[in-house]
Amino acid sequence: MDQKYHPAEIEARWQSVWQKEKTFAARTDPDREKYYLLEMFPYPSGRIHMGHVRNYTIGDVVARYKRMCGYNVLHPMGWDAFGMPAENAAIANNTHPAKWTYENIAAMRRELKSLGFSYDWDREIATCTPDYYRWEQWLFIRMYKKDMIYRKEAHVNWCERCQTVLANEQVESGDCWRCGDPVRQKNLKQWFFKITDYADDLLEYCDRLDGWPEKVTTMQKNWIGKSTGAEIDFPVEKMDESIRVFTTRPDTLFGATFMCLAPEHPLVETLSAGKKQGGEVAGFVERMARESHADRIMETREKEGVFTGGWCINPLNGRRMPVYIANFALMEYGTGAVMSVPAHDQRDYEFAKKYGLDIIVVIRPEDTDEASVAATEAYAGDGIMVNSGDFSGMDSASGKEAVIEYTEKNGIGKRSVNYRLRDWGISRQRYWGAPIPVIHCDACGAVPVPEKDLPVVLPEDADLLAGGKSPLESLESFVNVSCPECDAPARRETDTMDTFVESSWYFERYCSPHYDAGIFDPDDVAYWMPVDQYIGGVEHAVMHLLYSRYFTRVLNDLGLVGFREPFTRLLTQGMVCKETVSCESHGFLYPEETDYKKDAPFCARCGKEAETGRVEKMSKSKKNVIDPNALVERYGADTVRLFCLFAAPPEKDLEWSEQGVEGSFRFLSRVWRLFQRWAGRLADTTPYTGEPGGLPEDARDLYIKTHQSVKKVTDDIEQRFHFNTAISAVMELTNRMNAVEPEKAEAPMEGVMRYALDMTALLLCPVVPHIAEEIWAATGNKPGTLCDQPWPGYREDSLASATRLLVVQVNGKLRGRFEIDADADEETIKSRALEDPNAVRFIRGKTIRKVIVVRDKLVNIVV
């Protein structure tokens, strides 16, 4: 072994070995227990970022660990390659989306390979290739023929900058999830997937997803938004029309004094036609179309509306009710109409007060005077029904049932269930996406493309039009076709599919990516699916994760798969964060634009003192980003991997620290020197694997420490994914090993040391695989890669030793605790305290003045 640790040389060598030997190629083998590990595949944006590195490092540790545990592991990688970002980048860089995407894929593939991830690259897919989206189009046709898809004109979320429709899940706080511009309402013909047909099933199974974080299943439950109540018809005065409402409080029906319609409701124009209010109504509708969804649902926003000039009749008491349009009434919830009960709904109360509308109390809390109810605000709770005709005196629960039965008996209403979830609009008026396989014929209507003519290939030689507008509509060679049914001239559908369609089934395609006789090989999917461990961001809870669950149900109902849930376990990793630095003249600064003088930041461009801002998620807009490639070049891939795993548990946010990266490199350098000191001496030594009882005290203590470390690391990876504490355990073990001097070691200690060295290499293998392979080979182990070795076990009779719990203080304040062997020396205790994750947060970037050890009690770090 070289005297010095040279990561670049080591990592290149072992990556070459793994690639040449196809070490991580997976094969279907029914005789072996499988383990499918998958991280959410990336969008090929150009370069990987630290969020990618952290996510994929977490997954790689689990994949390598499970492989060493004897599982047949599938760990694939590919590219979520369609979508608006490629178009937007192409416009900005004056290039073609296809060229931009394929170049980025090549660059990111090189970067991922440089980090030593154990991917089966033979299974690589890119969703923008016809070989992939051919089967998506095939599935679309199967769904269309099974009445799972429909096309209709609808009010949709429209982003003017992106020139496309967005699903509700893609509108974030009223803005486009991609470009951040405000979203407005627009009426367009759209294709929809009937995801609402699966609302109950998706909701029910949320409680069966035991391996998912509760916060994700809660978000999905809330998004599906099941409500039980009644639908009730309010006749429109002087018209053969009625307004249907959905309410969860039929017990308050006698208190409805006015009606509010969404500005998009189809009756708005009819009610105001020919009336003096017509102009004001039209103006309000136009203004609401320009407002964001988030603004309209904001609880604190002032409630406003316009009288349409129309009236409806309360079907229970015959009351004449004015019909308004209101900014808080939404077409996507219920029926787009709200029976307004101002005494018992605060939003209605504020609206009634503003416009001088009647407020009638119909629910009285027990032991409360009716006159005091709704005196200053609405009462929204349950109670006793009053002013409700024959229903007066009933409690709310009984009254709800009684009112529903009455409406059903008299044909004015019915029991109903409502969902917040809406059918998934998948039409996008963009170029860079999978073409929708439909032909429009004047005589035959919408006709699916014959399966023999698939794929409908996206013409990659077409150029974007001004403003990013799709060229497909004006591309005669693409649009003009013959009707498959009557052979008359027809036009091809020019909308493309939402990119979330591609990511809703890619995990099944990985099982047999080169299969060309169907969407996937049924036997391979039956073996590998469902995914055992899925890893990705919580921001996908109500988009990708919900859509994937829906798509899997579709595949199940079509008889293509035998399961309904795609992911058995889910890990949502935290973000990678760093403080921002800004200059009053130049705004946010990249790290390379910042100079530090006595720990104070200065702008490298103008020399002025800069300001350190909050610690936030790394983003290009805030310029608080670190280039992973620069880190790999400087420190090596193993150091970058180690830092990502050691700095925080995977589910927590990771705060960037240059000192943390340097500390990780120093640790690997210490490991290298440890093995370098012992490698030649122990090459022919047999590892000691017997009972601890016959060993001398120092050898016995190291032997017990080694077995304890194996158990600790195993438990931390297997049970908790707490890689940080697993790494800490290996650090403690190597500290103990470094205390042994090779020149003074006798035969029993040499056997134990050889065993400890082997165990160290094995325990480090999933985390820092390149250096682990190198030190394993250097100590004379048999040929072959370390990752082919079985995961080590431990002896139950070799776990017991005296330990003590020490407190870590920073400047006298409690910051953490750690357990350490009772006989650990002072230097080992100091080292362990300085590496404690909780303490590191408070000493990072500061000068350590002294470390005070009070044996058996505490360590105080003075900064």
Buried (B, 14 or more C-beta within 10 A) or exposed (E): BEEEBEBBEBBEEBBEEBEEEEBBEBEBEEEEEBBBBBBBBBBBBBBBBBBBBBBBBBBBBBBBBBBBBEBBBBBBBBBBBBBBBBBBBBBEEEBBBBEBBBEBBEBBBEBBBBBBBBBBBEBBBBBBEBEBBBBBBBBBBBBBEEEBBEBEEBBBBBBBBBBBBBBBBBBBEBBBBBEEBBBBBBEBEBBBBBBBBBBEBBBEBBEEBEBBBEEBBEBBBEBBBBBEBBBBBBBBBEEEBBBBBBBBBBBBBBBBBBBBBBBBBEBBEBBBEEBEBBEBBBEBBEEBBEBBBBEBEBEEBEBBBBBBBBBBBBBBBEBEBBBBBBBBBBBBBBBBBBBBBBBBBBBBBBBBEEBEBEBBBBBBBEEEEBEEBBEEEBBBEBBBBBBBEEBBEBBBEEBBBBBBBBBEEEEBBEBBEBBBBBBBBBBBBBBBBBBBBBBBBEEBEBBBBEEEEBBBEBEBEBEBBEEBBBBBBEBEEBBEBEBBBEEEEBBBBBBBBBBBBBBBBBBBBBBBBEBEEEBBBBEBBBBBBBBBBBBBBBEBBBBBBBBBBBBBBBBBBBEBBEBBBBBBBBBBBBBBBBBBBBBEEBEBBBBEBBBEEEEEBBBBBEEEEBBEEEEBEBBEEBBBBBBBBEBBEBBBBBBBBBBBBBBBBBBEBBBBBBEBBBBBBEBBBBBBBBBBBBBEBBEEBEBBEEEBEEBEEBBBBBBBBBBBBBBBBBBBBBEEBBBBBBBBBBBBBBBBBBEBEEEEBEEBBBBBBBBBBBBBBBBBBBBBBBBBBBBBBBBEBEEBBBBEBEBBEBBEEBBEBEEBEBBBBBEEEEBBEBEBBEBBEEEBBBBBBBBBBEBBBBBBEEEEEEBEBEEEEBBBBBB
